[in-house]
Amino acid sequence: MDRRRRDDLPAAPGGLGVRQVVARLRENFRLAIISLLGVTTAVALGGFMVWRLTRGDWMAAGFDGLVMLGILAVVGLAWREGRTELAGTLMVVCNSLFCAAAWSVVGAAANGWVYVALMTNFYIARTRVAVWASVFLLAASMAALVTGDGPYHLSTPVTWLLIFAFSYAFSRRVSAHSDSLEQRANRDPLTQMPNRGALETCLESIVRRRRRGTSGLLILDIDRFKLVNDEFGHPAGDRVLLALADVLREELRQGDSVFRFGGEEFVLVLPSGSEATLAAAGERLREAVAARVAGPAGPITVSIGGAMYCGELDWQDWFARADASLYLSKRAGRNRVHVAHALEEPVAI
Ligand SMILES: Nc1nc2c(ncn2[C@@H]2O[C@H](COP(=O)(O)OP(=O)(O)OP(=O)(O)O)[C@@H](O)[C@H]2O)c(=O)[nH]1
């Protein structure tokens, strides 16, 4: 177990610093697109609102203001709660409803917004949601166009349909591509377990909710793994890692998650209620590994360190407590479980 590795853990992208904001935008494409679309649309609508106010067009200005607030609320939800899928769905539903409603407020001037919504729906929500919202918008807009006062050209609904079809086809292609990239980025190629990147995302989301005492973390480290590699070769070491991964998967209970953190270390995140239940889970895992994972020279054992989430602001602080427990397990002779005592005082939020 190389203890120096802990120093290079990156800062949690949960705060408000510019670097954290940029990191979250880089990591999460949907959050980036929701923010970009939300902010630019709100700015554009804000401009229209001011212009309409100067002309005394109160109803249209009020409508712009309402749409603007709705969009900003959805962007806020994506940032605060991190629930970008829900935020994307809400934004698509809002955009389509507001576009459809705009026909009755500003008439044919709503035409241009239909293109924007038809195109962006597919970038911010799941394809199924985007399709239904866009079909609704198309139907409402076509009905408004046909029943409206002004003359219209057939090219308007035809180009809407083209935009809809191209956006659908393009988004299917992009999401297939990004799913496979995400899969590759978040999976350990040897064990096919979620990797350290996926663990960080999981821990960040727990820390963001700030629910003290509801989740526990266990770090498992194979004992004297270097000897297996040195004496029997790297392929033998890999077989041990695969066998261990199988046992950990089999031992998972509902709500538990397991990750390969790196090297010979695995991390479990459990919806645990107390230190005692976390320690019991650790003990169950330790026994399962000792009984069922065979190395080339005999049984394989693991040392385990655990810690309950105690309201830390950064997941690194929580992780460090589990890591310190792992160190104590190793120091006490290996093949042991140690769970950190809960922090007495909740961390100030
Ligand atoms: N086969 C294989 N070995 C790996 C992999 N990743 C890391 N290792 C090996 O894991 C070993 C870790 O060794 P140490 O950090 O010294 O730990 P240890 O021998 O388990 O000793 P303690 O943790 O103190 O019990 C090194 O030999 C690494 O080469 C991998 O993917 N496959």
The ligand as a MOL file (V3000), in Angstrom:
LIG
                    3D

  0  0  0     0  0            999 V3000
M  V30 BEGIN CTAB
M  V30 COUNTS 32 34 0 0 0
M  V30 BEGIN ATOM
M  V30 1 N -0.9130 -7.8770 -10.9650 0
M  V30 2 C -1.2000 -6.6020 -10.6960 0
M  V30 3 N -0.5030 -5.9950 -9.7000 0
M  V30 4 C -0.8000 -4.7210 -9.4050 0
M  V30 5 C -1.7820 -3.9950 -10.1130 0
M  V30 6 N -1.8310 -2.7560 -9.5820 0
M  V30 7 C -0.9160 -2.6960 -8.5830 0
M  V30 8 N -0.2780 -3.8910 -8.4610 0
M  V30 9 C 0.7720 -4.2860 -7.5480 0
M  V30 10 O 0.3270 -4.1920 -6.2090 0
M  V30 11 C 1.4820 -4.2100 -5.3790 0
M  V30 12 C 1.2470 -3.2840 -4.2060 0
M  V30 13 O 2.3200 -3.4250 -3.3390 0
M  V30 14 P 2.4350 -2.6260 -1.9680 0
M  V30 15 O 1.8340 -1.2490 -2.1310 0
M  V30 16 O 3.8610 -2.7120 -1.5310 0
M  V30 17 O 1.4890 -3.3710 -0.9740 0
M  V30 18 P 1.4750 -4.8670 -0.4240 0
M  V30 19 O 2.5850 -5.7150 -0.9250 0
M  V30 20 O 0.0920 -5.3890 -0.6770 0
M  V30 21 O 1.7280 -4.6470 1.1140 0
M  V30 22 P 0.6840 -4.1920 2.2310 0
M  V30 23 O -0.3830 -3.3800 1.5570 0
M  V30 24 O 1.4800 -3.3850 3.1800 0
M  V30 25 O 0.1330 -5.4410 2.8290 0
M  V30 26 C 2.6550 -3.8140 -6.2580 0
M  V30 27 O 3.4640 -4.9450 -6.4860 0
M  V30 28 C 1.9930 -3.4050 -7.5730 0
M  V30 29 O 2.7910 -3.6980 -8.6960 0
M  V30 30 C -2.4680 -4.6740 -11.1820 0
M  V30 31 O -3.3420 -4.1400 -11.8460 0
M  V30 32 N -2.1420 -5.9720 -11.4170 0
M  V30 END ATOM
M  V30 BEGIN BOND
M  V30 1 1 1 2
M  V30 2 2 2 3
M  V30 3 1 2 32
M  V30 4 1 3 4
M  V30 5 2 4 5
M  V30 6 1 4 8
M  V30 7 1 5 6
M  V30 8 1 5 30
M  V30 9 2 6 7
M  V30 10 1 7 8
M  V30 11 1 8 9
M  V30 12 1 9 10
M  V30 13 1 9 28
M  V30 14 1 10 11
M  V30 15 1 11 12
M  V30 16 1 11 26
M  V30 17 1 12 13
M  V30 18 1 13 14
M  V30 19 2 14 15
M  V30 20 1 14 16
M  V30 21 1 14 17
M  V30 22 1 17 18
M  V30 23 2 18 19
M  V30 24 1 18 20
M  V30 25 1 18 21
M  V30 26 1 21 22
M  V30 27 2 22 23
M  V30 28 1 22 24
M  V30 29 1 22 25
M  V30 30 1 26 27
M  V30 31 1 26 28
M  V30 32 1 28 29
M  V30 33 2 30 31
M  V30 34 1 30 32
M  V30 END BOND
M  V30 END CTAB
M  END
